Amino acid sequence: MANPLALIQLCKKAAPARAAFFMHVTNYIWPTFLHSLIAVPFDRLPYTFMHSPNKNVYRAVLVAALGYFVDIYDLILFSIVRVDSLKSLGCTGIELERNGVLILNMQMLGMLLGGVFWGILGDKKGRLSVLFGSILLYSVANIANAFVQDVTQYALVRLVAGFGLAGELGAGITLVGELMSREKRGNGTTVVVTVGAAGAIFAGMLSQWVNWQTAYLVGGVLGLSLLALRIGIRESGMFQGVSARKEVRKGDFRLLLSDPLRARLFLHSILIGIPIWFCVGILITFSPELGRDLHLEAPVVPAMAVMCAYGGLVFGDFVSGIASQWFKTRKKVVRVFLFITLACIVFYLYGGIQKLRDFYVLCFVLGSATGYWAVFVTMASEHFGTNFRSTATTSIPNFVRGSVLPITFLYTTLQGIVPRIESALITGLLCVGIALWSLSQLHETWGRDMDFVEGDDSVE
């Protein structure tokens, strides 16, 4: 038997070495690895680990990625705990689906309103004010969510939470895009979106260990802890340059109305993303109900469906981001992913899957197919000038998320005419068809110079 005192002495001797190793990992290996992803083309990764990272870019990507991680955690948490939380509030039977749609729609309504508010604020007051203001609001709302007593309170708190959630992604993507070069910004946005999407996986895993109130509390605490990272991050030079120009209108939605071409560009940028939220908002959120109609061998566990779908989304975001950088195109990558999404929707509804395990694998594949979100938000940022970029980049993803409102309305309305499976198919085909048409109306944005303004002749 080993001598306990000898073991203790050995551990003490090893402690400095362990401390030095972890210090090296924390201060050098991880920052340089992240730098290699965001600062250089992917085909040069093996040669870049010895270069010093740009600290402001690194910090901006880190905060944006972690902020989006908590953002997605909160955003998708209701889909995971919907049944358990509503049952604890006294809902049963058809009320679970109807009240679930109500609360989801209230959350998305908050995101629609917040997308406009935070976007305009970002163009007028700066990207950082939105990044941390939105994190603060949705964190407080998350904590409040743990103490709701009825469906009305639940819906109102999700409205406030949705309003707060609306600002983080757009501000983060705008900031990262403006800090990085035109050839490499896609790498940074890919890191932000890929890391962020993993928040849904964490939400799904955590919900298996804690009750729904604790899950909301954890989200609030995680968000508040991110506020400590705000120190040391500087505003983008592009915004600072435009903010000093008093003759340029900033965050003004009238810029859309004054130019029909710009308005169409804004609309098409929204429409290419709606299949993503059809898949998330209908096929995944209501997978328990759809699973019954598909005659699966066992009930679908919402948390597992969400984890599988977002596991696929992490993979898809990473692949689409790499592909857009490798092939130097955004449009072609999105088009390929849209056709894969279409195939997955049809197979989900008519593939004849009966085993629950196979259904979860399909959720992963479906999530991977909708993983063009990373490229989608990058395109939104690249299409518009610095004085309107935060407004566009923040509001466009939230209008896509808010598209759940008309999508769920169409989906539920069609159920009065055709069975649930056929209503899902009609809604899905319409979403993908609109997205493909809108994509054909957009310009290629890879490598575009983002240092320009909208409406140079306008006055503030």
Summary of the structure (lengths in Angstrom):
residues: 460
radius of gyration: 22.6
end to end distance: 80.6
largest distance: 84.1
contacts: 1722
relative contact order: 0.13
helix: 78%
strand: 0%
